[in-house]
Amino acid sequence: MSSVSGRILVVDDDAAIRTVVREALRRAGHVVETAGSVADMRRSLSSFAPDVLVTDVMLPDGDGLELVPEILNRYPGLPVIVLSARNTLATAVRATEQGAFDYLPKPFDLEELGRAVSGALANRVAANDEGESERHDLPLIGRSPAMQAVYRTIARVVSNDLTVLILGESGTGKELVARAIHELGQRGSKPFVPVNMAAIPRELIESELFGHERGAFTGAAQRTAGRFEQAAGGTLFLDEIGDMPLEAQTRLLRVLQEGEFTTVGGARHIKADVRVIAATNKEIERLVAEGGFREDLYYRLNVVPIRLPALRQRIEDVGELARHFLDRAAADGLPRKSLDEAAVQRLVRHGWPGNVRELENLMRRLAVLVREERIGGPAVDVQLGSAAAEAAPAMEGDGGLAGSVELHLARYFAGFGRDLPPDGLYERLLAEIEPPLLRIAMSAAKGNQIRAARLLGINRNTLRKKLTERGIDPTAARRG
Ligand SMILES: Nc1ncnc2c1ncn2[C@@H]1O[C@H](COP(=O)(O)OP(=O)(O)OP(=O)(O)O)[C@@H](O)[C@H]1O
């Protein structure tokens, strides 16, 4: 981390925050002055002449974010770090649009602020004094810290053409994020062209992407433009990139390096004026290690990675998302419904293996199936019961065991709402898990302790000790 120190002005109406931030920044070697209002901020800007301004949005006599363009007009190049408790994608994007250097959602941690300040000092940028504020509808819902991190990255890539790689389980919103980046950027009025690598026969992928000339292969009756050409000026979204065949990967890499491509069977060079956003729900690093994905292409695509959290990792967003989907269902002509508190609690306890898509489908189903205007807990239980049965196969196979443990843990934590479960979790978990594990292993080995020990991967003496500790009768499995 850079050790540049500088003069920092901290503006917040909360005296406690001012003190804590001031002390932390002083400890890091900076000279700090604080202000509690817009009026004080203006005075300090001229008398103290800071190198970096850190300001809250909601100040007693104005909006810190609205002031950014005016401040940059007077103090071109001054990096402004905006703190906000209004944690939506709209705020993150507006902060960037107004020319803020960085945006930190509240509550922030001091180390993070320290890093932002060092970054601002190390990287003083030319003033960006044009802040247009007209914006499209911003479709991403969720205020959890995990989504805040996503919004901050989105805000940083909308004004450039960097290649973005979106990672996340199925149904976490990868395509929605790709669309948001496209729509918010300069290419927003041009086409957004999604291509799903898993949905196209392997042998047709190259002609699908780059187009083909008449007669390039059997059945190519005329020249056809590929997706790169269709997306000209706009964004090409390469979904399920992990399923792209190696030959097509080689061709894609060349296009990304050279900025132009040739059609299949053609000699003409066509300029590739597109922003590329790729996505995958696979462990792409593992694919690279196993030789299924070119490493050089991976680095080329992974310029800015965005990792989308699974819904169980941002369970606090479930209520807001559920209401959003009910509103959407109503806007689509389905009956208008609301959720009672018990229903929300049930949703929070579910593990959501199908992520946001599963929640969206469930809400549409509830909107249609529940007769009352207000959806209660039992109705959610009934529908989740059948949803859980549908989702079960996804938990099997590779990683299924770890997946279901994570799911149960997520549910357990969610049951405590905003609080944490009591301390000593590790021991309690072992006490919960060990007895059934020992019983199942013993029963699978038909009471043979050597076999059961091997199945568990522990030695026989350890097994015997554990059976005694947990009060399990080693002969029960033989009898049962
Ligand atoms: N944060 C969000 N706010 C609102 N809606 C969302 C959000 N995330 C996802 N959705 C909705 O959930 C559904 C699934 O999202 P999307 O298709 O973008 O997921 P995906 O990760 O691309 O899935 P897959 O990997 O299966 O292609 C869509 O209808 C999308 O609108």
The ligand as an SDF file (V2000), in Angstrom:
LIG
                    3D

 31 33  0  0  0  0  0  0  0  0999 V2000
  -30.2420   -8.0860   -8.0530 N   0  0  0  0  0  0  0  0  0  0  0  0
  -31.3410   -8.3860   -8.7510 C   0  0  0  0  0  0  0  0  0  0  0  0
  -32.4120   -7.5880   -8.7110 N   0  0  0  0  0  0  0  0  0  0  0  0
  -33.5240   -7.8840   -9.4100 C   0  0  0  0  0  0  0  0  0  0  0  0
  -33.6710   -8.9630  -10.1820 N   0  0  0  0  0  0  0  0  0  0  0  0
  -32.6510   -9.8010  -10.2860 C   0  0  0  0  0  0  0  0  0  0  0  0
  -31.4270   -9.5660   -9.5730 C   0  0  0  0  0  0  0  0  0  0  0  0
  -30.5900  -10.5790   -9.8570 N   0  0  0  0  0  0  0  0  0  0  0  0
  -31.2300  -11.3980  -10.6860 C   0  0  0  0  0  0  0  0  0  0  0  0
  -32.4780  -10.9440  -10.9530 N   0  0  0  0  0  0  0  0  0  0  0  0
  -33.4770  -11.6170  -11.8180 C   0  0  0  0  0  0  0  0  0  0  0  0
  -33.2920  -13.0170  -11.6560 O   0  0  0  0  0  0  0  0  0  0  0  0
  -33.3880  -13.6880  -12.9040 C   0  0  0  0  0  0  0  0  0  0  0  0
  -32.0890  -14.4020  -13.1930 C   0  0  0  0  0  0  0  0  0  0  0  0
  -31.0800  -13.4650  -13.4830 O   0  0  0  0  0  0  0  0  0  0  0  0
  -30.0250  -13.6520  -14.6670 P   0  0  0  0  0  0  0  0  0  0  0  0
  -30.6360  -14.3120  -15.8500 O   0  0  0  0  0  0  0  0  0  0  0  0
  -29.3350  -12.3560  -14.8790 O   0  0  0  0  0  0  0  0  0  0  0  0
  -29.0420  -14.7150  -13.9310 O   0  0  0  0  0  0  0  0  0  0  0  0
  -27.7470  -15.4360  -14.4960 P   0  0  0  0  0  0  0  0  0  0  0  0
  -26.7620  -15.4090  -13.3790 O   0  0  0  0  0  0  0  0  0  0  0  0
  -27.3440  -14.8220  -15.8000 O   0  0  0  0  0  0  0  0  0  0  0  0
  -28.2570  -16.9070  -14.6830 O   0  0  0  0  0  0  0  0  0  0  0  0
  -27.6460  -18.0970  -15.6070 P   0  0  0  0  0  0  0  0  0  0  0  0
  -26.2420  -18.3580  -15.0970 O   0  0  0  0  0  0  0  0  0  0  0  0
  -28.5580  -19.2390  -15.2950 O   0  0  0  0  0  0  0  0  0  0  0  0
  -27.6890  -17.6250  -17.0040 O   0  0  0  0  0  0  0  0  0  0  0  0
  -33.7030  -12.6290  -13.9380 C   0  0  0  0  0  0  0  0  0  0  0  0
  -35.1030  -12.5940  -14.1710 O   0  0  0  0  0  0  0  0  0  0  0  0
  -33.2490  -11.3470  -13.2960 C   0  0  0  0  0  0  0  0  0  0  0  0
  -34.0150  -10.2690  -13.7390 O   0  0  0  0  0  0  0  0  0  0  0  0
  1  2  1  0
  2  3  1  0
  2  7  2  0
  3  4  2  0
  4  5  1  0
  5  6  2  0
  6  7  1  0
  6 10  1  0
  7  8  1  0
  8  9  2  0
  9 10  1  0
 10 11  1  0
 11 12  1  0
 11 30  1  0
 12 13  1  0
 13 14  1  0
 13 28  1  0
 14 15  1  0
 15 16  1  0
 16 17  2  0
 16 18  1  0
 16 19  1  0
 19 20  1  0
 20 21  2  0
 20 22  1  0
 20 23  1  0
 23 24  1  0
 24 25  2  0
 24 26  1  0
 24 27  1  0
 28 29  1  0
 28 30  1  0
 30 31  1  0
M  END
$$$$
